[in-house]
């Protein structure tokens, strides 16, 4: 009888401990489930955000200017004009110069909606808007004075011969020309000769 009583007292004392352990295990399981649920929720939210971003990007790519003209006026656009569903600038696009489909010839560029050859155009020499001043000519993309340039005397590409210089658009031999002795406009006096670019008495 005494042994039975001791056993009952022991069991009564152990019950709260077992209950406490079970409660702790339950709480730990719940915390773990809560963490997993939160992580899954975060991942789902992140995936939804990526999906929305990709859908937006796809929508932007599919916007063509023939249906949405404002696309060409947005930041980063290649130009304000729409040609064949593409944004271009008809003032500078050699394939659509001044209007859609108007192509510039080989060697020409589009300057302010006009096809020009920058190697010969004095108003757009070598590049759009570069003007040759003082009546200068554009020869091979370079501004020159054809009245004095021995490589382009009177016209582009006309070269003076060895020892000759260009005076007023004319090639002359400055070594023996009495009107241009040694330099343009350097005249020898009456009766003098021009020898080796110097005026001497005859």
C-alpha positions in Angstrom: 0.0 0.0 0.0 2.8 2.4 0.8 4.6 1.6 -2.5 1.4 2.3 -4.4 1.0 5.6 -2.7 4.6 6.6 -3.5 4.0 5.7 -7.2 0.9 7.8 -7.3 2.7 10.8 -5.8 5.6 10.4 -8.3 3.3 10.3 -11.3 1.5 13.4 -10.0 4.8 15.3 -9.7 5.9 14.3 -13.2 2.7 15.3 -15.0 3.5 19.1 -15.0 7.0 18.5 -16.3 5.7 16.4 -19.2 3.0 18.9 -20.0 5.6 21.7 -20.0 7.8 19.8 -22.4 4.9 19.1 -24.7 3.9 22.8 -24.7 7.5 23.9 -25.5 7.7 21.4 -28.4 4.4 22.7 -29.7 5.5 26.3 -29.5 8.7 25.5 -31.3 6.8 23.7 -34.1 4.5 26.6 -34.4 7.4 29.1 -34.6 9.1 27.0 -37.3 5.9 26.8 -39.3 5.4 30.5 -38.9 9.0 31.2 -40.2 8.4 28.8 -43.2 5.1 30.5 -44.0 6.6 34.0 -43.8 9.6 32.9 -46.0 7.2 31.4 -48.6 5.1 34.5 -48.5 8.1 36.7 -49.1 9.2 34.5 -52.0 5.8 34.6 -53.5 5.6 38.4 -53.2 9.1 38.7 -54.8 8.1 36.4 -57.7 4.9 38.4 -58.2 7.1 41.6 -58.4 9.4 40.1 -60.9 6.5 38.8 -63.0 4.9 42.3 -63.0 8.3 43.9 -64.0 8.7 41.4 -66.9 5.2 42.0 -68.1 5.8 45.8 -68.0 9.1 45.4 -70.0 7.3 43.2 -72.5 4.6 45.8 -72.9 7.1 48.6 -73.4 9.0 46.6 -76.1 5.7 45.8 -77.9 4.7 49.5 -78.1 5.2 50.5 -81.7 5.1 54.1 -82.8 2.5 53.5 -85.5 0.0 52.7 -82.8 1.5 54.8 -80.0 3.1 57.9 -81.5 4.1 59.3 -78.1 6.7 56.5 -77.8 9.0 58.5 -80.1 8.8 61.5 -77.8 9.7 59.6 -74.7 13.2 59.7 -73.1 15.8 57.6 -74.9 13.9 57.6 -78.2 16.0 57.6 -81.4 13.9 60.5 -82.7 10.5 62.2 -82.7 9.3 60.8 -86.1 7.8 57.4 -86.9 8.9 55.5 -90.0 7.9 51.9 -90.5 7.0 51.4 -86.9 10.5 52.8 -85.8 11.3 56.1 -84.1 13.7 58.2 -86.3 14.8 61.8 -86.8 14.0 62.8 -90.4 16.4 65.8 -90.0 19.4 63.5 -89.5 18.5 60.0 -90.7 20.1 59.2 -94.0 17.5 56.4 -94.6 14.6 58.8 -94.0 15.9 62.2 -94.8 13.1 64.9 -94.6 10.5 62.2 -95.1 10.1 58.4 -94.5 11.7 56.3 -97.1 13.8 59.0 -98.7 17.3 57.6 -98.8 20.5 59.7 -99.3 22.9 58.5 -102.0 26.2 56.8 -101.2 28.6 59.3 -99.6 25.8 61.7 -98.5 24.5 62.4 -95.1 21.3 64.0 -93.9 21.7 67.6 -92.6 18.6 69.3 -91.4 16.5 67.1 -93.7 18.6 67.6 -96.7 21.0 65.1 -98.4 24.4 66.6 -98.8 28.0 65.5 -99.6 30.1 66.6 -96.7 33.2 66.2 -98.8 32.2 69.0 -101.2 29.4 71.0 -99.5 30.8 74.4 -98.3 27.9 74.8 -95.8 28.4 71.3 -94.3 32.1 70.6 -94.9 33.2 67.3 -93.2 30.1 67.5 -90.9 26.7 69.0 -90.7 26.7 72.7 -90.0 30.4 73.3 -90.6 30.6 76.3 -93.0 33.7 77.4 -95.0 34.0 81.1 -94.4 35.1 83.9 -96.7 34.0 82.2 -99.9 36.0 79.1 -99.1 35.4 75.8 -100.9 35.1 72.4 -99.4 37.5 70.0 -101.0 37.5 66.4 -99.8 36.0 67.5 -96.5 38.4 70.3 -96.0 37.8 74.1 -96.3 40.3 75.6 -98.7 40.8 78.8 -100.7 41.0 77.8 -104.3 42.5 81.1 -105.2 45.7 80.3 -103.3 45.8 76.6 -102.6 48.3 74.8 -104.8 46.6 71.5 -104.3 43.2 72.9 -105.2 44.0 75.8 -107.5 40.8 77.3 -109.0 38.9 74.1 -108.3 39.1 71.0 -106.0 41.7 68.5 -107.0 43.6 70.8 -109.5 47.2 70.6 -108.4 49.9 73.0 -109.5 53.1 71.4 -110.8 56.5 71.3 -109.1 57.8 74.9 -108.2 54.4 76.4 -109.2 52.2 78.3 -106.7 48.6 79.3 -107.0 47.9 83.0 -107.5 44.3 84.1 -107.9 43.3 80.6 -108.9 46.1 80.3 -111.5 49.2 78.1 -111.3 52.3 80.2 -111.9 56.1 79.5 -111.8 57.2 81.8 -109.0 60.8 81.2 -109.9 60.5 83.0 -113.3 57.2 84.8 -113.4 57.9 88.6 -113.3 54.4 89.3 -112.0 54.6 86.8 -109.2 58.4 86.5 -108.5 58.9 84.4 -105.4 55.4 85.1 -104.2 52.0 86.1 -105.5 51.7 89.7 -106.6 55.4 90.4 -106.2 56.1 92.2 -109.5 59.6 92.9 -110.8 60.3 96.4 -112.0 60.1 97.2 -115.7 63.2 95.7 -117.4 64.0 93.3 -114.5 63.9 89.6 -114.8 62.7 87.0 -112.3 65.5 84.5 -111.7 65.1 81.8 -109.0 62.3 83.8 -107.4 64.3 87.0 -107.3 64.0 90.1 -109.4 67.3 91.1 -111.1 68.5 93.7 -113.5 68.5 92.4 -117.1 
